[in-house]
């Protein structure tokens, strides 16, 4: 299997993984992450609420995971490609 085929298949599976959507009153329609991701983010929230970790650290970790999971974003892919080329 070529690299391009593997990349396209991975993106297709990522789309299927986030195919559940929920309509929120103010925010509109949003994709619901899989249960394991929801549990991970909830765990980070609990750790921050119990002051085991600081809120800014929890936000940075969450943002990093969201960016890492966002395989379909051309901007993130372009930045990663530029970092690899550097």
PyMOL commands that set and color helices and strands:
alter all, ss='L'
color gray80, all
select helices_A, chain A and resi 3-17+35-49+55-69+74-85
alter helices_A, ss='H'
color red, helices_A
select strands_A, chain A and resi 21-24+28-31
alter strands_A, ss='S'
color yellow, strands_A
deselect
rebuild
show_as cartoon
